[in-house]
Amino acid sequence: MKMAHKKTTEKLILIGLMIFVIALITYEFIKIRQLNETLAALQTELDDKYEETNKKLDSYKDDIQIYLPDVIYVAEGITTEIYDSQVTSLGEKIDQYNVNWVCEIGKNMRRKFSVTGTYELIGDYSLELQIYDNKMNLIASKSTTLSLIDNEIPKTISILTIGDSLSSNVNSYLQLAKLGTGNIEFVGTRDIDGYKCEARLGFSAGDYLSETYYEYDGGTPLQPFFNKETKQFDWNYYKKTTGCNPDVIEIFLGTNEIDVDPTENGNNILLMIDLIRQADPDIPIYFVNTIYPANQDGIGSWQNSHSLAVLPGRYKFEEDTKVFNLMVYMANKLANYDKVYMVPAAITFDSANNFTTYTQADNPYTTTTIEVPDNGIHPSPAGYNQIADTFYSTLCGTIREW
């Protein structure tokens, strides 16, 4: 009897153990299933986030615009440099990426591409800009033609410059005259240290299209392109009343009234070009891209004689964006114009270094000093030389098309 009871007890214990083991295995299976479900949900979430991140990256990549003209001319004896921070919509934020210039000539440098025109190198070359992220993924690229040409103006030409304060400095005229070796003459009603032009401080294309009086000349004369009878910019009227009949027109405008939206400013420049072209279908017109401003120290430190900020509330990236947007807008609009040429001064002007500077203390209580640009817009003589070099090279490259 005792033996039977013992066997029954052992069976019950064994059954209990089996039930426990089965329950434990079942529990573990449930935990594993729950864990698998959790892992699957996490994987789905990670996949969704990865896809979302890639979409954001792709969207951001699409925002990187590159501007390069179809052709960049470099005359023999001139060194032309194209600056990384001035050819994309990123501005100085291009430093977050890796920039590569690919060309069989020239120098691919830290912040620029540099090439010097020589007789041996005369010819056309492919120049490609490549932008990589930090995983060596190519995220943007664009190519242009680098055309190295003879340094020659084969005949004497007269140039009329219509511009603003950037055209009111003698250094650009001095450099152009030097490069032209007697084959470039300057005409206009205004005199900049012996060089004739139509450059007026503070003027925009809108001012040249309107009945605008120039306050800096004695007697505040009306700008000479406005015909009071027709109430508009009148190229034939200008030639008749001034006696100026140039071979070439240089339009160097855009800084005044520049905006992130380039439409109004750009359309005013285009209207000037259209009105000239209607009156004179064959005259070559060179539109010079306005230049990028100085660094933030130059923008922020520029004051007038009363110690008031000349550019209050302006910041470098926004100002760079204004220049870039106007450059792209004008390039698109002028693409099909005959004998209207873009001069890519904005991308070949060293805005990081070619402004006149002064020395000031880094803070009120230190002997450490820094160099600060004396204003945000007007270059040093070296900067004007770069602008003139680019204009001259473009002249040399296109003059045989006239």
Protein Blocks (a to p, Z undefined) as FASTA:
>chain_A
ZZmmmmmmmmmmmmmmmmmmmmmmmmmmmmmmmmmmmmmmmmmmmmmmmmmmmmmmmmmm
mmmccdddfbdcddehiacdddfklmbfnlmmlmmpccddddfedjddfkbccddddfkl
gccdddddddddfkopafbdcdddddddddddfbdcdddddddfklmcfklmmmmmmmnn
opaccedjbdeehiacdddehiafklmmpccddfkbghiaadfkbcfklopacfklmmmm
nopacfbdcddehjgopafblmlmmmmmmmmmmmmmmmmmmbccddddddddddfklmmm
pccfkopafbghiafklmmmmmmmmmmmmmmmmmmpghiacdfkklmccfklmcccdddd
fbfkbcbdcdddfbfkbccfklmmmmmmmmmmmmmmmmmmZZ
